[in-house]
Amino acid sequence: MITCGDLGDPKKASRVLEQDQADFIGVARQALANPDTPKRVQNEQPLDEFNGKAIMTPQAYVKDFELNYEQE
């Protein structure tokens, strides 16, 4: 069984596994904030907080020549 949802805290995720509440943990937000989550947890490094606005907001870069583009 795979479970997910509010399991970005490694201690909480470990408890779920240790108590046989799931076989696998899914950590989508945590992985977006820290693509190297397993390595950080293994090395006891801090995890960055998920910042949805910074991560999920598209960044559109329009070049000057695109603003002056005339359609035929």
Predicted model as a PDB file, atoms N, CA, C, CB and O in Angstrom, pLDDT in the B-factor column:
MODEL        1                                                                  
ATOM      1  N   MET A   1       0.843  -1.159   0.000  1.00 93.00           N  
ATOM      2  CA  MET A   1       0.000   0.000   0.000  1.00 93.00           C  
ATOM      3  C   MET A   1       0.897   1.234   0.000  1.00 93.00           C  
ATOM      4  CB  MET A   1      -0.964  -0.009   1.212  1.00 93.00           C  
ATOM      5  O   MET A   1       1.906   1.283   0.704  1.00 93.00           O  
ATOM      6  N   ILE A   2       0.521   2.214  -0.788  1.00 93.00           N  
ATOM      7  CA  ILE A   2       1.209   3.497  -0.831  1.00 93.00           C  
ATOM      8  C   ILE A   2       0.318   4.542  -0.189  1.00 93.00           C  
ATOM      9  CB  ILE A   2       1.575   3.896  -2.287  1.00 93.00           C  
ATOM     10  O   ILE A   2      -0.880   4.594  -0.466  1.00 93.00           O  
ATOM     11  N   THR A   3       0.889   5.371   0.662  1.00 93.00           N  
ATOM     12  CA  THR A   3       0.131   6.451   1.273  1.00 93.00           C  
ATOM     13  C   THR A   3       0.846   7.770   1.042  1.00 93.00           C  
ATOM     14  CB  THR A   3      -0.070   6.199   2.777  1.00 93.00           C  
ATOM     15  O   THR A   3       2.059   7.806   0.836  1.00 93.00           O  
ATOM     16  N   CYS A   4       0.093   8.834   1.077  1.00 90.00           N  
ATOM     17  CA  CYS A   4       0.676  10.163   0.901  1.00 90.00           C  
ATOM     18  C   CYS A   4      -0.232  11.179   1.602  1.00 90.00           C  
ATOM     19  CB  CYS A   4       0.850  10.514  -0.626  1.00 90.00           C  
ATOM     20  O   CYS A   4      -1.324  10.855   2.067  1.00 90.00           O  
ATOM     21  N   GLY A   5       0.253  12.397   1.659  1.00 88.00           N  
ATOM     22  CA  GLY A   5      -0.532  13.456   2.286  1.00 88.00           C  
ATOM     23  C   GLY A   5       0.015  13.831   3.637  1.00 88.00           C  
ATOM     24  O   GLY A   5      -0.111  13.078   4.603  1.00 88.00           O  
ATOM     25  N   ASP A   6       0.615  14.983   3.704  1.00 87.00           N  
ATOM     26  CA  ASP A   6       1.141  15.528   4.958  1.00 87.00           C  
ATOM     27  C   ASP A   6       2.182  14.604   5.603  1.00 87.00           C  
ATOM     28  CB  ASP A   6      -0.002  15.774   5.936  1.00 87.00           C  
ATOM     29  O   ASP A   6       2.217  14.450   6.823  1.00 87.00           O  
ATOM     30  N   LEU A   7       3.019  14.000   4.773  1.00 89.00           N  
ATOM     31  CA  LEU A   7       4.060  13.114   5.288  1.00 89.00           C  
ATOM     32  C   LEU A   7       5.452  13.630   4.931  1.00 89.00           C  
ATOM     33  CB  LEU A   7       3.868  11.696   4.742  1.00 89.00           C  
ATOM     34  O   LEU A   7       6.388  12.844   4.788  1.00 89.00           O  
ATOM     35  N   GLY A   8       5.590  14.928   4.789  1.00 86.00           N  
ATOM     36  CA  GLY A   8       6.877  15.524   4.473  1.00 86.00           C  
ATOM     37  C   GLY A   8       7.866  15.481   5.619  1.00 86.00           C  
ATOM     38  O   GLY A   8       9.071  15.610   5.405  1.00 86.00           O  
ATOM     39  N   ASP A   9       7.373  15.301   6.828  1.00 89.00           N  
ATOM     40  CA  ASP A   9       8.254  15.182   7.983  1.00 89.00           C  
ATOM     41  C   ASP A   9       8.785  13.748   8.030  1.00 89.00           C  
ATOM     42  CB  ASP A   9       7.505  15.557   9.314  1.00 89.00           C  
ATOM     43  O   ASP A   9       8.001  12.810   8.179  1.00 89.00           O  
ATOM     44  N   PRO A  10      10.105  13.563   7.906  1.00 90.00           N  
ATOM     45  CA  PRO A  10      10.664  12.210   7.872  1.00 90.00           C  
ATOM     46  C   PRO A  10      10.313  11.361   9.091  1.00 90.00           C  
ATOM     47  CB  PRO A  10      12.149  12.291   7.746  1.00 90.00           C  
ATOM     48  O   PRO A  10      10.123  10.152   8.960  1.00 90.00           O  
ATOM     49  N   LYS A  11      10.223  11.966  10.269  1.00 92.00           N  
ATOM     50  CA  LYS A  11       9.880  11.198  11.476  1.00 92.00           C  
ATOM     51  C   LYS A  11       8.450  10.663  11.398  1.00 92.00           C  
ATOM     52  CB  LYS A  11      10.047  12.074  12.737  1.00 92.00           C  
ATOM     53  O   LYS A  11       8.176   9.521  11.768  1.00 92.00           O  
ATOM     54  N   LYS A  12       7.554  11.508  10.913  1.00 93.00           N  
ATOM     55  CA  LYS A  12       6.157  11.083  10.775  1.00 93.00           C  
ATOM     56  C   LYS A  12       6.042   9.976   9.723  1.00 93.00           C  
ATOM     57  CB  LYS A  12       5.254  12.287  10.393  1.00 93.00           C  
ATOM     58  O   LYS A  12       5.330   8.993   9.923  1.00 93.00           O  
ATOM     59  N   ALA A  13       6.741  10.142   8.612  1.00 92.00           N  
ATOM     60  CA  ALA A  13       6.709   9.129   7.557  1.00 92.00           C  
ATOM     61  C   ALA A  13       7.285   7.809   8.062  1.00 92.00           C  
ATOM     62  CB  ALA A  13       7.489   9.611   6.321  1.00 92.00           C  
ATOM     63  O   ALA A  13       6.759   6.742   7.746  1.00 92.00           O  
ATOM     64  N   SER A  14       8.355   7.875   8.839  1.00 93.00           N  
ATOM     65  CA  SER A  14       8.957   6.659   9.410  1.00 93.00           C  
ATOM     66  C   SER A  14       7.987   5.934  10.331  1.00 93.00           C  
ATOM     67  CB  SER A  14      10.235   7.005  10.177  1.00 93.00           C  
ATOM     68  O   SER A  14       7.903   4.706  10.309  1.00 93.00           O  
ATOM     69  N   ARG A  15       7.259   6.691  11.136  1.00 95.00           N  
ATOM     70  CA  ARG A  15       6.277   6.076  12.049  1.00 95.00           C  
ATOM     71  C   ARG A  15       5.210   5.313  11.275  1.00 95.00           C  
ATOM     72  CB  ARG A  15       5.613   7.151  12.932  1.00 95.00           C  
ATOM     73  O   ARG A  15       4.818   4.210  11.657  1.00 95.00           O  
ATOM     74  N   VAL A  16       4.744   5.914  10.179  1.00 95.00           N  
ATOM     75  CA  VAL A  16       3.719   5.257   9.361  1.00 95.00           C  
ATOM     76  C   VAL A  16       4.241   3.912   8.852  1.00 95.00           C  
ATOM     77  CB  VAL A  16       3.301   6.165   8.168  1.00 95.00           C  
ATOM     78  O   VAL A  16       3.526   2.910   8.878  1.00 95.00           O  
ATOM     79  N   LEU A  17       5.484   3.899   8.392  1.00 95.00           N  
ATOM     80  CA  LEU A  17       6.074   2.648   7.897  1.00 95.00           C  
ATOM     81  C   LEU A  17       6.314   1.655   9.026  1.00 95.00           C  
ATOM     82  CB  LEU A  17       7.388   2.932   7.172  1.00 95.00           C  
ATOM     83  O   LEU A  17       6.015   0.469   8.882  1.00 95.00           O  
ATOM     84  N   GLU A  18       6.848   2.126  10.142  1.00 96.00           N  
ATOM     85  CA  GLU A  18       7.149   1.248  11.272  1.00 96.00           C  
ATOM     86  C   GLU A  18       5.896   0.623  11.863  1.00 96.00           C  
ATOM     87  CB  GLU A  18       7.888   2.017  12.344  1.00 96.00           C  
ATOM     88  O   GLU A  18       5.941  -0.503  12.359  1.00 96.00           O  
ATOM     89  N   GLN A  19       4.789   1.333  11.816  1.00 96.00           N  
ATOM     90  CA  GLN A  19       3.530   0.824  12.362  1.00 96.00           C  
ATOM     91  C   GLN A  19       2.747   0.023  11.328  1.00 96.00           C  
ATOM     92  CB  GLN A  19       2.677   1.977  12.877  1.00 96.00           C  
ATOM     93  O   GLN A  19       1.583  -0.312  11.549  1.00 96.00           O  
ATOM     94  N   ASP A  20       3.382  -0.283  10.204  1.00 96.00           N  
ATOM     95  CA  ASP A  20       2.768  -1.073   9.128  1.00 96.00           C  
ATOM     96  C   ASP A  20       1.455  -0.477   8.627  1.00 96.00           C  
ATOM     97  CB  ASP A  20       2.525  -2.489   9.605  1.00 96.00           C  
ATOM     98  O   ASP A  20       0.535  -1.203   8.251  1.00 96.00           O  
ATOM     99  N   GLN A  21       1.379   0.851   8.626  1.00 95.00           N  
ATOM    100  CA  GLN A  21       0.196   1.518   8.086  1.00 95.00           C  
ATOM    101  C   GLN A  21       0.314   1.687   6.575  1.00 95.00           C  
ATOM    102  CB  GLN A  21      -0.006   2.885   8.760  1.00 95.00           C  
ATOM    103  O   GLN A  21      -0.675   1.983   5.905  1.00 95.00           O  
ATOM    104  N   ALA A  22       1.524   1.499   6.034  1.00 96.00           N  
ATOM    105  CA  ALA A  22       1.765   1.585   4.595  1.00 96.00           C  
ATOM    106  C   ALA A  22       3.075   0.890   4.286  1.00 96.00           C  
ATOM    107  CB  ALA A  22       1.792   3.066   4.108  1.00 96.00           C  
ATOM    108  O   ALA A  22       3.915   0.691   5.164  1.00 96.00           O  
ATOM    109  N   ASP A  23       3.238   0.519   3.009  1.00 96.00           N  
ATOM    110  CA  ASP A  23       4.486  -0.098   2.564  1.00 96.00           C  
ATOM    111  C   ASP A  23       5.413   0.935   1.924  1.00 96.00           C  
ATOM    112  CB  ASP A  23       4.197  -1.232   1.575  1.00 96.00           C  
ATOM    113  O   ASP A  23       6.636   0.796   1.956  1.00 96.00           O  
ATOM    114  N   PHE A  24       4.817   1.958   1.350  1.00 94.00           N  
ATOM    115  CA  PHE A  24       5.559   3.025   0.687  1.00 94.00           C  
ATOM    116  C   PHE A  24       4.953   4.369   1.053  1.00 94.00           C  
ATOM    117  CB  PHE A  24       5.562   2.830  -0.846  1.00 94.00           C  
ATOM    118  O   PHE A  24       3.770   4.458   1.379  1.00 94.00           O  
ATOM    119  N   ILE A  25       5.772   5.414   0.997  1.00 91.00           N  
ATOM    120  CA  ILE A  25       5.332   6.784   1.287  1.00 91.00           C  
ATOM    121  C   ILE A  25       5.534   7.623   0.030  1.00 91.00           C  
ATOM    122  CB  ILE A  25       6.118   7.397   2.509  1.00 91.00           C  
ATOM    123  O   ILE A  25       6.588   7.561  -0.604  1.00 91.00           O  
ATOM    124  N   GLY A  26       4.521   8.407  -0.327  1.00 91.00           N  
ATOM    125  CA  GLY A  26       4.639   9.366  -1.426  1.00 91.00           C  
ATOM    126  C   GLY A  26       4.769  10.771  -0.853  1.00 91.00           C  
ATOM    127  O   GLY A  26       3.976  11.171   0.000  1.00 91.00           O  
ATOM    128  N   VAL A  27       5.753  11.512  -1.311  1.00 88.00           N  
ATOM    129  CA  VAL A  27       5.988  12.855  -0.766  1.00 88.00           C  
ATOM    130  C   VAL A  27       6.138  13.854  -1.925  1.00 88.00           C  
ATOM    131  CB  VAL A  27       7.263  12.873   0.151  1.00 88.00           C  
ATOM    132  O   VAL A  27       7.249  14.277  -2.242  1.00 88.00           O  
ATOM    133  N   ALA A  28       5.042  14.216  -2.538  1.00 88.00           N  
ATOM    134  CA  ALA A  28       5.083  15.086  -3.710  1.00 88.00           C  
ATOM    135  C   ALA A  28       5.579  16.495  -3.379  1.00 88.00           C  
ATOM    136  CB  ALA A  28       3.709  15.165  -4.336  1.00 88.00           C  
ATOM    137  O   ALA A  28       6.554  16.956  -3.972  1.00 88.00           O  
ATOM    138  N   ARG A  29       4.926  17.181  -2.447  1.00 89.00           N  
ATOM    139  CA  ARG A  29       5.347  18.548  -2.103  1.00 89.00           C  
ATOM    140  C   ARG A  29       6.774  18.571  -1.570  1.00 89.00           C  
ATOM    141  CB  ARG A  29       4.394  19.157  -1.063  1.00 89.00           C  
ATOM    142  O   ARG A  29       7.562  19.456  -1.903  1.00 89.00           O  
ATOM    143  N   GLN A  30       7.091  17.589  -0.744  1.00 88.00           N  
ATOM    144  CA  GLN A  30       8.434  17.518  -0.177  1.00 88.00           C  
ATOM    145  C   GLN A  30       9.471  17.326  -1.280  1.00 88.00           C  
ATOM    146  CB  GLN A  30       8.527  16.374   0.848  1.00 88.00           C  
ATOM    147  O   GLN A  30      10.550  17.918  -1.232  1.00 88.00           O  
ATOM    148  N   ALA A  31       9.147  16.505  -2.267  1.00 90.00           N  
ATOM    149  CA  ALA A  31      10.074  16.263  -3.373  1.00 90.00           C  
ATOM    150  C   ALA A  31      10.222  17.492  -4.261  1.00 90.00           C  
ATOM    151  CB  ALA A  31       9.605  15.076  -4.206  1.00 90.00           C  
ATOM    152  O   ALA A  31      11.296  17.726  -4.815  1.00 90.00           O  
ATOM    153  N   LEU A  32       9.169  18.274  -4.403  1.00 90.00           N  
ATOM    154  CA  LEU A  32       9.279  19.524  -5.172  1.00 90.00           C  
ATOM    155  C   LEU A  32      10.185  20.522  -4.453  1.00 90.00           C  
ATOM    156  CB  LEU A  32       7.882  20.146  -5.401  1.00 90.00           C  
ATOM    157  O   LEU A  32      10.990  21.205  -5.086  1.00 90.00           O  
ATOM    158  N   ALA A  33      10.050  20.601  -3.151  1.00 92.00           N  
ATOM    159  CA  ALA A  33      10.863  21.535  -2.374  1.00 92.00           C  
ATOM    160  C   ALA A  33      12.302  21.034  -2.222  1.00 92.00           C  
ATOM    161  CB  ALA A  33      10.238  21.756  -0.993  1.00 92.00           C  
ATOM    162  O   ALA A  33      13.238  21.829  -2.137  1.00 92.00           O  
ATOM    163  N   ASN A  34      12.465  19.724  -2.191  1.00 93.00           N  
ATOM    164  CA  ASN A  34      13.784  19.101  -1.977  1.00 93.00           C  
ATOM    165  C   ASN A  34      13.910  17.879  -2.879  1.00 93.00           C  
ATOM    166  CB  ASN A  34      13.985  18.698  -0.476  1.00 93.00           C  
ATOM    167  O   ASN A  34      13.638  16.765  -2.433  1.00 93.00           O  
ATOM    168  N   PRO A  35      14.308  18.055  -4.113  1.00 92.00           N  
ATOM    169  CA  PRO A  35      14.434  16.897  -5.004  1.00 92.00           C  
ATOM    170  C   PRO A  35      15.383  15.822  -4.465  1.00 92.00           C  
ATOM    171  CB  PRO A  35      14.914  17.353  -6.364  1.00 92.00           C  
ATOM    172  O   PRO A  35      15.311  14.662  -4.870  1.00 92.00           O  
ATOM    173  N   ASP A  36      16.266  16.214  -3.555  1.00 95.00           N  
ATOM    174  CA  ASP A  36      17.223  15.284  -2.968  1.00 95.00           C  
ATOM    175  C   ASP A  36      16.802  14.854  -1.557  1.00 95.00           C  
ATOM    176  CB  ASP A  36      18.613  15.918  -2.930  1.00 95.00           C  
ATOM    177  O   ASP A  36      17.656  14.602  -0.706  1.00 95.00           O  
ATOM    178  N   THR A  37      15.509  14.771  -1.311  1.00 91.00           N  
ATOM    179  CA  THR A  37      14.988  14.433   0.015  1.00 91.00           C  
ATOM    180  C   THR A  37      15.638  13.182   0.620  1.00 91.00           C  
ATOM    181  CB  THR A  37      13.493  14.231  -0.066  1.00 91.00           C  
ATOM    182  O   THR A  37      16.116  13.253   1.753  1.00 91.00           O  
ATOM    183  N   PRO A  38      15.679  12.045  -0.077  1.00 90.00           N  
ATOM    184  CA  PRO A  38      16.271  10.854   0.564  1.00 90.00           C  
ATOM    185  C   PRO A  38      17.717  11.077   1.018  1.00 90.00           C  
ATOM    186  CB  PRO A  38      16.224   9.674  -0.397  1.00 90.00           C  
ATOM    187  O   PRO A  38      18.112  10.632   2.095  1.00 90.00           O  
ATOM    188  N   LYS A  39      18.486  11.758   0.200  1.00 95.00           N  
ATOM    189  CA  LYS A  39      19.887  12.018   0.544  1.00 95.00           C  
ATOM    190  C   LYS A  39      19.982  12.933   1.768  1.00 95.00           C  
ATOM    191  CB  LYS A  39      20.631  12.653  -0.656  1.00 95.00           C  
ATOM    192  O   LYS A  39      20.799  12.703   2.659  1.00 95.00           O  
ATOM    193  N   ARG A  40      19.139  13.974   1.806  1.00 94.00           N  
ATOM    194  CA  ARG A  40      19.143  14.887   2.953  1.00 94.00           C  
ATOM    195  C   ARG A  40      18.754  14.171   4.235  1.00 94.00           C  
ATOM    196  CB  ARG A  40      18.197  16.055   2.705  1.00 94.00           C  
ATOM    197  O   ARG A  40      19.382  14.363   5.276  1.00 94.00           O  
ATOM    198  N   VAL A  41      17.717  13.346   4.159  1.00 92.00           N  
ATOM    199  CA  VAL A  41      17.260  12.618   5.352  1.00 92.00           C  
ATOM    200  C   VAL A  41      18.357  11.662   5.821  1.00 92.00           C  
ATOM    201  CB  VAL A  41      15.940  11.834   5.057  1.00 92.00           C  
ATOM    202  O   VAL A  41      18.650  11.581   7.014  1.00 92.00           O  
ATOM    203  N   GLN A  42      18.953  10.947   4.886  1.00 93.00           N  
ATOM    204  CA  GLN A  42      20.014  10.000   5.235  1.00 93.00           C  
ATOM    205  C   GLN A  42      21.195  10.712   5.897  1.00 93.00           C  
ATOM    206  CB  GLN A  42      20.488   9.247   3.983  1.00 93.00           C  
ATOM    207  O   GLN A  42      21.805  10.178   6.824  1.00 93.00           O  
ATOM    208  N   ASN A  43      21.515  11.913   5.421  1.00 96.00           N  
ATOM    209  CA  ASN A  43      22.647  12.665   5.969  1.00 96.00           C  
ATOM    210  C   ASN A  43      22.246  13.612   7.098  1.00 96.00           C  
ATOM    211  CB  ASN A  43      23.314  13.452   4.869  1.00 96.00           C  
ATOM    212  O   ASN A  43      23.045  14.431   7.551  1.00 96.00           O  
ATOM    213  N   GLU A  44      20.991  13.487   7.547  1.00 93.00           N  
ATOM    214  CA  GLU A  44      20.446  14.322   8.622  1.00 93.00           C  
ATOM    215  C   GLU A  44      20.604  15.818   8.343  1.00 93.00           C  
ATOM    216  CB  GLU A  44      21.124  13.976   9.936  1.00 93.00           C  
ATOM    217  O   GLU A  44      20.925  16.602   9.237  1.00 93.00           O  
ATOM    218  N   GLN A  45      20.374  16.192   7.092  1.00 95.00           N  
ATOM    219  CA  GLN A  45      20.410  17.601   6.689  1.00 95.00           C  
ATOM    220  C   GLN A  45      19.007  18.182   6.766  1.00 95.00           C  
ATOM    221  CB  GLN A  45      20.989  17.759   5.255  1.00 95.00           C  
ATOM    222  O   GLN A  45      18.028  17.452   6.614  1.00 95.00           O  
ATOM    223  N   PRO A  46      18.894  19.487   6.999  1.00 95.00           N  
ATOM    224  CA  PRO A  46      17.564  20.100   7.068  1.00 95.00           C  
ATOM    225  C   PRO A  46      16.865  20.090   5.704  1.00 95.00           C  
ATOM    226  CB  PRO A  46      17.672  21.539   7.588  1.00 95.00           C  
ATOM    227  O   PRO A  46      17.507  20.096   4.654  1.00 95.00           O  
ATOM    228  N   LEU A  47      15.549  20.075   5.756  1.00 93.00           N  
ATOM    229  CA  LEU A  47      14.735  20.123   4.543  1.00 93.00           C  
ATOM    230  C   LEU A  47      14.157  21.519   4.379  1.00 93.00           C  
ATOM    231  CB  LEU A  47      13.602  19.065   4.589  1.00 93.00           C  
ATOM    232  O   LEU A  47      13.742  22.144   5.355  1.00 93.00           O  
ATOM    233  N   ASP A  48      14.131  22.008   3.145  1.00 93.00           N  
ATOM    234  CA  ASP A  48      13.529  23.306   2.857  1.00 93.00           C  
ATOM    235  C   ASP A  48      12.009  23.191   2.933  1.00 93.00           C  
ATOM    236  CB  ASP A  48      13.970  23.824   1.464  1.00 93.00           C  
ATOM    237  O   ASP A  48      11.438  22.164   2.568  1.00 93.00           O  
ATOM    238  N   GLU A  49      11.367  24.239   3.403  1.00 91.00           N  
ATOM    239  CA  GLU A  49       9.904  24.284   3.426  1.00 91.00           C  
ATOM    240  C   GLU A  49       9.381  24.403   2.001  1.00 91.00           C  
ATOM    241  CB  GLU A  49       9.394  25.469   4.297  1.00 91.00           C  
ATOM    242  O   GLU A  49      10.022  25.014   1.146  1.00 91.00           O  
ATOM    243  N   PHE A  50       8.223  23.820   1.752  1.00 90.00           N  
ATOM    244  CA  PHE A  50       7.575  23.949   0.449  1.00 90.00           C  
ATOM    245  C   PHE A  50       7.025  25.354   0.305  1.00 90.00           C  
ATOM    246  CB  PHE A  50       6.447  22.898   0.275  1.00 90.00           C  
ATOM    247  O   PHE A  50       6.262  25.815   1.155  1.00 90.00           O  
ATOM    248  N   ASN A  51       7.403  26.033  -0.757  1.00 90.00           N  
ATOM    249  CA  ASN A  51       6.905  27.370  -1.058  1.00 90.00           C  
ATOM    250  C   ASN A  51       6.155  27.276  -2.385  1.00 90.00           C  
ATOM    251  CB  ASN A  51       8.078  28.433  -1.124  1.00 90.00           C  
ATOM    252  O   ASN A  51       6.741  27.433  -3.456  1.00 90.00           O  
ATOM    253  N   GLY A  52       4.862  27.019  -2.296  1.00 86.00           N  
ATOM    254  CA  GLY A  52       4.049  26.816  -3.490  1.00 86.00           C  
ATOM    255  C   GLY A  52       4.107  27.957  -4.477  1.00 86.00           C  
ATOM    256  O   GLY A  52       4.158  27.739  -5.687  1.00 86.00           O  
ATOM    257  N   LYS A  53       4.099  29.164  -3.969  1.00 86.00           N  
ATOM    258  CA  LYS A  53       4.117  30.319  -4.868  1.00 86.00           C  
ATOM    259  C   LYS A  53       5.423  30.370  -5.661  1.00 86.00           C  
ATOM    260  CB  LYS A  53       3.927  31.624  -4.071  1.00 86.00           C  
ATOM    261  O   LYS A  53       5.411  30.630  -6.864  1.00 86.00           O  
ATOM    262  N   ALA A  54       6.530  30.127  -5.000  1.00 83.00           N  
ATOM    263  CA  ALA A  54       7.826  30.181  -5.677  1.00 83.00           C  
ATOM    264  C   ALA A  54       8.017  29.005  -6.635  1.00 83.00           C  
ATOM    265  CB  ALA A  54       8.952  30.198  -4.649  1.00 83.00           C  
ATOM    266  O   ALA A  54       8.623  29.150  -7.697  1.00 83.00           O  
ATOM    267  N   ILE A  55       7.497  27.851  -6.251  1.00 81.00           N  
ATOM    268  CA  ILE A  55       7.724  26.652  -7.058  1.00 81.00           C  
ATOM    269  C   ILE A  55       6.694  26.495  -8.169  1.00 81.00           C  
ATOM    270  CB  ILE A  55       7.707  25.424  -6.175  1.00 81.00           C  
ATOM    271  O   ILE A  55       7.042  26.091  -9.279  1.00 81.00           O  
ATOM    272  N   MET A  56       5.450  26.805  -7.892  1.00 82.00           N  
ATOM    273  CA  MET A  56       4.370  26.515  -8.831  1.00 82.00           C  
ATOM    274  C   MET A  56       3.995  27.670  -9.760  1.00 82.00           C  
ATOM    275  CB  MET A  56       3.172  26.106  -8.072  1.00 82.00           C  
ATOM    276  O   MET A  56       3.260  27.463 -10.726  1.00 82.00           O  
ATOM    277  N   THR A  57       4.479  28.864  -9.490  1.00 83.00           N  
ATOM    278  CA  THR A  57       4.127  30.004 -10.331  1.00 83.00           C  
ATOM    279  C   THR A  57       4.953  29.965 -11.606  1.00 83.00           C  
ATOM    280  CB  THR A  57       4.346  31.337  -9.579  1.00 83.00           C  
ATOM    281  O   THR A  57       6.182  29.923 -11.548  1.00 83.00           O  
ATOM    282  N   PRO A  58       4.287  29.979 -12.763  1.00 82.00           N  
ATOM    283  CA  PRO A  58       5.053  29.965 -14.016  1.00 82.00           C  
ATOM    284  C   PRO A  58       5.886  31.232 -14.156  1.00 82.00           C  
ATOM    285  CB  PRO A  58       4.112  29.818 -15.225  1.00 82.00           C  
ATOM    286  O   PRO A  58       5.502  32.308 -13.697  1.00 82.00           O  
ATOM    287  N   GLN A  59       7.007  31.079 -14.788  1.00 78.00           N  
ATOM    288  CA  GLN A  59       7.870  32.219 -15.041  1.00 78.00           C  
ATOM    289  C   GLN A  59       7.955  32.408 -16.551  1.00 78.00           C  
ATOM    290  CB  GLN A  59       9.288  32.018 -14.408  1.00 78.00           C  
ATOM    291  O   GLN A  59       8.621  31.646 -17.252  1.00 78.00           O  
ATOM    292  N   ALA A  60       7.286  33.414 -17.022  1.00 80.00           N  
ATOM    293  CA  ALA A  60       7.285  33.694 -18.456  1.00 80.00           C  
ATOM    294  C   ALA A  60       8.278  34.808 -18.751  1.00 80.00           C  
ATOM    295  CB  ALA A  60       5.866  34.080 -18.948  1.00 80.00           C  
ATOM    296  O   ALA A  60       8.227  35.890 -18.166  1.00 80.00           O  
ATOM    297  N   TYR A  61       9.160  34.517 -19.652  1.00 82.00           N  
ATOM    298  CA  TYR A  61      10.145  35.512 -20.059  1.00 82.00           C  
ATOM    299  C   TYR A  61       9.861  35.876 -21.513  1.00 82.00           C  
ATOM    300  CB  TYR A  61      11.614  34.979 -19.876  1.00 82.00           C  
ATOM    301  O   TYR A  61      10.039  35.055 -22.413  1.00 82.00           O  
ATOM    302  N   VAL A  62       9.426  37.096 -21.730  1.00 81.00           N  
ATOM    303  CA  VAL A  62       9.106  37.568 -23.064  1.00 81.00           C  
ATOM    304  C   VAL A  62      10.258  38.439 -23.551  1.00 81.00           C  
ATOM    305  CB  VAL A  62       7.758  38.351 -23.081  1.00 81.00           C  
ATOM    306  O   VAL A  62      10.688  39.376 -22.878  1.00 81.00           O  
ATOM    307  N   LYS A  63      10.738  38.101 -24.734  1.00 81.00           N  
ATOM    308  CA  LYS A  63      11.849  38.854 -25.310  1.00 81.00           C  
ATOM    309  C   LYS A  63      11.307  40.108 -25.991  1.00 81.00           C  
ATOM    310  CB  LYS A  63      12.650  37.982 -26.319  1.00 81.00           C  
ATOM    311  O   LYS A  63      10.165  40.123 -26.451  1.00 81.00           O  
ATOM    312  N   ASP A  64      12.116  41.147 -26.055  1.00 81.00           N  
ATOM    313  CA  ASP A  64      11.685  42.411 -26.675  1.00 81.00           C  
ATOM    314  C   ASP A  64      11.172  42.196 -28.092  1.00 81.00           C  
ATOM    315  CB  ASP A  64      12.838  43.416 -26.694  1.00 81.00           C  
ATOM    316  O   ASP A  64      10.155  42.777 -28.471  1.00 81.00           O  
ATOM    317  N   PHE A  65      11.857  41.369 -28.882  1.00 80.00           N  
ATOM    318  CA  PHE A  65      11.421  41.190 -30.272  1.00 80.00           C  
ATOM    319  C   PHE A  65      10.066  40.493 -30.344  1.00 80.00           C  
ATOM    320  CB  PHE A  65      12.463  40.387 -31.058  1.00 80.00           C  
ATOM    321  O   PHE A  65       9.349  40.652 -31.332  1.00 80.00           O  
ATOM    322  N   GLU A  66       9.703  39.727 -29.321  1.00 77.00           N  
ATOM    323  CA  GLU A  66       8.400  39.071 -29.315  1.00 77.00           C  
ATOM    324  C   GLU A  66       7.282  40.083 -29.069  1.00 77.00           C  
ATOM    325  CB  GLU A  66       8.362  37.968 -28.249  1.00 77.00           C  
ATOM    326  O   GLU A  66       6.169  39.901 -29.562  1.00 77.00           O  
ATOM    327  N   LEU A  67       7.560  41.133 -28.323  1.00 78.00           N  
ATOM    328  CA  LEU A  67       6.555  42.172 -28.081  1.00 78.00           C  
ATOM    329  C   LEU A  67       6.293  42.993 -29.340  1.00 78.00           C  
ATOM    330  CB  LEU A  67       7.003  43.092 -26.942  1.00 78.00           C  
ATOM    331  O   LEU A  67       5.197  43.523 -29.522  1.00 78.00           O  
ATOM    332  N   ASN A  68       7.272  43.095 -30.186  1.00 76.00           N  
ATOM    333  CA  ASN A  68       7.142  43.873 -31.422  1.00 76.00           C  
ATOM    334  C   ASN A  68       6.792  43.011 -32.612  1.00 76.00           C  
ATOM    335  CB  ASN A  68       8.418  44.621 -31.705  1.00 76.00           C  
ATOM    336  O   ASN A  68       6.851  43.475 -33.751  1.00 76.00           O  
ATOM    337  N   TYR A  69       6.436  41.787 -32.376  1.00 66.00           N  
ATOM    338  CA  TYR A  69       6.128  40.844 -33.452  1.00 66.00           C  
ATOM    339  C   TYR A  69       4.827  41.248 -34.135  1.00 66.00           C  
ATOM    340  CB  TYR A  69       6.027  39.395 -32.906  1.00 66.00           C  
ATOM    341  O   TYR A  69       3.804  41.440 -33.478  1.00 66.00           O  
ATOM    342  N   GLU A  70       4.876  41.373 -35.427  1.00 67.00           N  
ATOM    343  CA  GLU A  70       3.670  41.709 -36.213  1.00 67.00           C  
ATOM    344  C   GLU A  70       3.203  40.475 -36.931  1.00 67.00           C  
ATOM    345  CB  GLU A  70       3.943  42.859 -37.231  1.00 67.00           C  
ATOM    346  O   GLU A  70       3.977  39.808 -37.616  1.00 67.00           O  
ATOM    347  N   GLN A  71       1.931  40.172 -36.773  1.00 63.00           N  
ATOM    348  CA  GLN A  71       1.372  39.026 -37.470  1.00 63.00           C  
ATOM    349  C   GLN A  71       1.103  39.398 -38.908  1.00 63.00           C  
ATOM    350  CB  GLN A  71       0.088  38.534 -36.788  1.00 63.00           C  
ATOM    351  O   GLN A  71       0.738  40.532 -39.217  1.00 63.00           O  
ATOM    352  N   GLU A  72       1.285  38.439 -39.774  1.00 58.00           N  
ATOM    353  CA  GLU A  72       1.039  38.689 -41.208  1.00 58.00           C  
ATOM    354  C   GLU A  72      -0.408  38.522 -41.550  1.00 58.00           C  
ATOM    355  CB  GLU A  72       1.870  37.762 -42.072  1.00 58.00           C  
ATOM    356  O   GLU A  72      -0.793  38.693 -42.706  1.00 58.00           O  
TER     357      GLU A  72                                                      
ENDMDL                                                                          
END                                                                             
